[in-house]
Amino acid sequence: MKILPLPEIVIGKNVLKEVPAVLKKISGRRVMVVTDPGLKKAGILKPLEAVLNEAVQEIIVFDEVAPDPSIELVSRVVDLAKKEKVDAVIGLGGGSPIDTAKVAAALVTNTKNIEAYFGIDLLEKNALPIIAIPTTAGTGSEVTPIAILSDEEEKLKKGIVSSKIIPQYAFLDPVLTVGLPPAVTAATGMDALTHAIEAYTSVNASPYSDALSLKAMYLIKGNLKRAFDDGKDVAVRENMLLGSLLAGMAFAHAGVAAVHAFAYPLGGMFHIPHGLANTLMLATIMEFNIIGSEQKYKDIAIALGVADENIKPEMAIEVVRELKDSLDMPKSLADINIPKDSIGKLAEGAMKVTRLLANNPRQINLEDAKKLYETAYATAW
């Protein structure tokens, strides 16, 4: 069992004000902030800029990150970072800005093209110092060695996996998440739950990742609907950030599996948001994976709050279904207008994500993949 390094993590209300002390510690004078237009428009960038002015010589802002950032977009961020000679990179936002920040920090010090680093442990040098400030409780990117980018030519998502892109610092401030719309809260929260469930059932699971996964499930199940109903409850938002963090730590060690492998083509081909794509595949893949993992599924059901003394593995899926239904999310792939005649190409795309399929507790072939997409297309779960 190998335990990866963790960032220095600070969690709590208004911890954003502690960022300047970290920048002084790492001698960060020219700092790049990577974020997205929505966060700038919502005013979330302003408080960060205000605290940064206390500590840095210059702030370079890139605020054009799109969902599922493309290789081309990230290349622009890298070029700007090199041009401005930045010495630290802050990712402010959900998974897309944080992943973009991680890759940009790495590509300032590693000189090959981005494509050369898709895969595992291919970076030669450490990245610039990275500070992650998540504004959603979903991706766990603040603690993972993974960054996911979109290859628009191949219509696939691809990953750079290296401990060299684990952020050095992470600030989890629930105040930054209180303005999240309910739909985003739902999708990102279900994404975090998927991370925990897939890490727990992964063939690479360990006692370390299992403990993290189970606690993450408990926190997410206990707080997601409450955050959806009342986004201004700071304590609930903090619990969701902690649940997402623990799920991220879990899958950083155990990996995610078929749910993500099947979600990637939905994002790559049809630009379905990652959390929603995972949600729509989750129950279908869980039902497929239950064979041979019955005890794991009983454990999941208990972590999700099932108190029945005659607990059955299927109860885990029932709880996930009930939670999703309470969040007013689409019911099936048909509901989000995925063409039925695309199932073959989706299946072929999923089968290319071998890095993740290798973690799945049950082997999947192309015919299985087609049937799974057909089930997710037709089933209103």
N, C-alpha and C positions, 0 to 999 in steps of 0.2 A: 504493500500500500504506500503510495506516494502522496504527501500532502503539499499542495502548492502554496507559494507565499500569498499573503493577503495584504491589501492596502491597510494603511492606518485609517480606521473608519470612525467617523464621528456621527452620531445619530441624535436628533432632537430638534426641538423648536428653536428657530433662529440660529442654528449652528453656522449659517452662511458667514456670519461675522468673524468666524475663526479662520477663514481662508487666508487673509493677509499674513498671519503668523506662519503658516506653512510656506507661503511664497518667500518670505524672508529667510526661512530655514534652508530652502533650496536655491537661494539667490536668484529667484525668478524676477527678472527686470523687464523683459519684453515677452509678454504673455499673450498667446492666442486663445480666444474663446470661440469654440465651435458650437453653433446652435442652429435653430430653424426659424423661419419667418413667423410662425405661429406664436412662439415664445416671445419673440421681440414685440409682436403686436400686442400680446397679452400683458406686457410690462414686466415680465419675469427677468429679462436681461438687465433691466435698470438697477435693481438692488445689488446684483453681482458687480456691475460696473462701479457702483458707488463704493463698495468695500474694496475693490481692487485699486481704486485711485489712492488709497492709503499706502499701498505697498509697492506699486510697480511704476516703472518709467514710462511704459507705453502699453496700451491694450489694443491688440489687433483682433477685430471681430469678423468672423465669417458666419453669416446668418442665413445662408441659402441652402442648408441641408434639407433634402427631400426624404420622404419615407423610402425605405429600401435604397439607400444611396448607391449610385452607380460608380463604377470604376472611374469614369470620366470626371464625375463631380469630385470624388476624393482626390484625384490627380490635381485638380485645381486648388484644393486646400493645401496639398503638399507643396505645390509651386509657390503659393502665397507664404507659407511658413518659411520656406527657404529664402525667399526674397526679403522677408522682413527680419530674418535672422532671429527667430523666436527661440527662447530658451526653456519654455514650458508651455503645455497645451492643456486647456480646460475643456471638457465636454459637458455642456449644459443641455439637458433634455432627456428624451427617451433613448432607446437603443440606437437609433440612427445617428444622432449627433455624437453620442459617446463612442460608438464604433468608429465613426469618421475621425474623431479626435485621436483615438488609439492608433489608427493606421497612419494618420498624418504625423504623429509623434515618432512613429517607427521609421517612416520613409524619409524623414529628415536625416537620420543617421545611417540608414541602409539604402544603398544607392541604386539597386536594380529597379526595374519596373514593378508595379504592384502585382502583375500576373505571376511574377517569379516567386512570390511568397505565398500563393494559395497552396494550402497544405499544412503539414504539421512540423513545427520546429525548423523552419527554413530561414528565419531572420538571423543575420550574423551578429548584429550589434544591439545593445540596449537602446530602447527608445528614449526620447526626451522625457523628462518628468511629466506624468499624466495625472491630472486631478479630475475625478468624475463627480458630477453633481446631478443625480437623477431627478427628473421632475415627473416621472411616472413610476408606479409600483408594478413592474412587469418584467423587464428584460434581465435584470441582474448583471448587466454589462459592467457595472462598476467593480465587480470582483472576478470577472472571468478572463481567461487567456484567449478569448475568441473575438474576432470582428467579422461581421457578415456584410458582404457587398453584393450588388447585383451586376451580373454580366448581361447587359442588355442585348448583346449579339446572340448569345446562346439561350437567353431567357431563363437563366438559372441564377440561384444565389450560391455564392462561393465564400469559403471561410479562410481567414488567416488565423492559425492557431499557434500561439507561442506564449510562454510565461513572460517574455520580454514586453508584452503589451498589457499586462495586468497593471491597472493604475496604481500609483504609489499612495494616493490619498483618495478617500471617498467621503463626501459630505451628504448625509441624508437628512434633509430639512423638510418635515411634513408641510410646513407653511407653503412651500413651492408647489405642492400638489393639490391644495384645496380648491383651486379653480378648474381642475380637470372636469370636462363634461362627463355625464354619466356613461355615455357609450364608450368613451375612451377608458374610463375607470373599469368598466366591465371587461373590455377586450384585453387590456394590459394585465388585469388581475387574473383572468383565465389563462393568459400566457404564463404567468408566474406559477399558477397551479399546475399547468402542463409540465413545466420544468421540474417541479418537485416529484410529480408522479412518474415521469420518464426516468429521472435519475434513480428513483427508488426501485424501479423494475429493470433497470439497465443490467446487462451482463457484467458491467464493470463496477456495480455497486459495492460499497464497503461499509463496515460499521460506522465510519466517519460520515460518509455521504448519506447513509440511511438516517442517522440521527438528525442531520440537517433537513433532509427531505420531510420527515414526519413532523417536525416542528413547523416547517414552512406550511405544510398542508393544514395543520391545526390553525395557524394564524390567518391564513388566507380564507379558509372556510368560515372562520368566526368573524371576519371583518369585511369581506368583499361586498356583501349585500348591504351592509351598514354604510360603507363608503359610497356605494351607488345611490342609496337613498338620501344620504346627508353628507355631501362632499366637504362641508365645512367643519366636520368633527375632526379636530387635529389629532386627538389620541388614536382614533381609528385609522386615520391616514398614516400615522407613525407605525402602527401595527402592520399595515399593508407594506410599507417600505421595508420593515424588518423581515416580513415573510418573503418578499421578493428577493431580498439580500440573501437569506438563508437558502432559498431555492437556487439562486445563482451560484452560491458556494457549492451546493450539492452537485449541480450538473457540470460545474467546472472540473469536478473530480470523476464523476461517473458517466458524464455525457448525456445528451438527449438522444432520441431514437426515431422510430418510424413516424410518430406524429409530426415531428419537424421535417423529416424527409419528405413527407407527403404535402406539408404546408409550403415548402419552398417552391415547387412548380406553380402553385396557385398564386404566389406572390410574383414569381418571375414572369409568368404568362399573362396574368390578368390583374396584377397589381392589387391583389387582395391584402389588406393590412395583416401583418404577421400574426398578431394576437387573435384576430378573427379566424384566420385560416387554421391556426392550431385548434381553436375551439370547435370548429366544424368537423375536424378530423378526430378529435380526442376520444369520444365515446366509441366510434367505429373501431379505432385501433385498440382501445382497451378491451373491447369484446373479443377481438382477434387474439390478443396477447394473454388472455386470462388462462388459457390452457397451459399447464405447467407452472403457472405462477399463482396458484390459488391462495397459498398462505400470504403471499405479498399483498394480494388484493384484499384479504381479510384485514391485514394491518392498515391498508389505506382507508378502508371503511371506518375503522376505529379512529384513526387520525382525523377523519372528516366528521366525527361526532356520532357515529352509529353506536348505540348502546345495547342493541339486541344481544341477548346471551346466546342465541342460536345464529350467530353471524355467518353470512354466506359471502363468497367472493363477489357475486353479482351486485351486492349492496353498494359497493364502491362506485360502480357505474351509475346506479340509481341516484346516489347523492350528487354526483357530478352533473347528471342530467337535470335534477331539480334545481341546483344552483344556477346553471346556465339559463333555464327557463325563467327564473326569477329576475334575470338581468335584461329581459326584452331583446335578446339577440336573435339573428336569423336562425332558422331551424335546419337548413340543409344547403348543399351546394346549389340546388335549383333555386333556392330563395335569393341567392346573390347573383343569379343569371349566368352561372357557368354553363357554357354550351355542353349538352350531353355528348355531342360528337367529339369533344376534346378529351374525353376520358382516356383514350388510348395514348395520346401524347403526354397527358399528365402522368400516367403510369410509367411511361418510358423515362420521363424526367425524374420521377421519384426514385427509380431504380439506379439512376446515376449518382445518387447521394449516398454512396457506399460508406463514407466515413460515419454516417449516422445509423444506417441500416445495420452496420456491424454491432451496434450497441443493443439492438432490439432483442428481447428475450425469446422471440420466435422468428425463425427465418421466413423471409417473404420473397416470392418469385414474381415474375411479370404478371402471370395470371391472377395471383393473389392481389397484386396491386390494382389491377383493373376492377376486380370484384369489390375491393375496399372503397375505391372511388365511386363505384356504382351504388354501394350501400349509403355512402355519405351524400350522394346526389339525391337519392330517393327518400331517405329516412328523415322524417321530422322528429329529431330526438330532443 
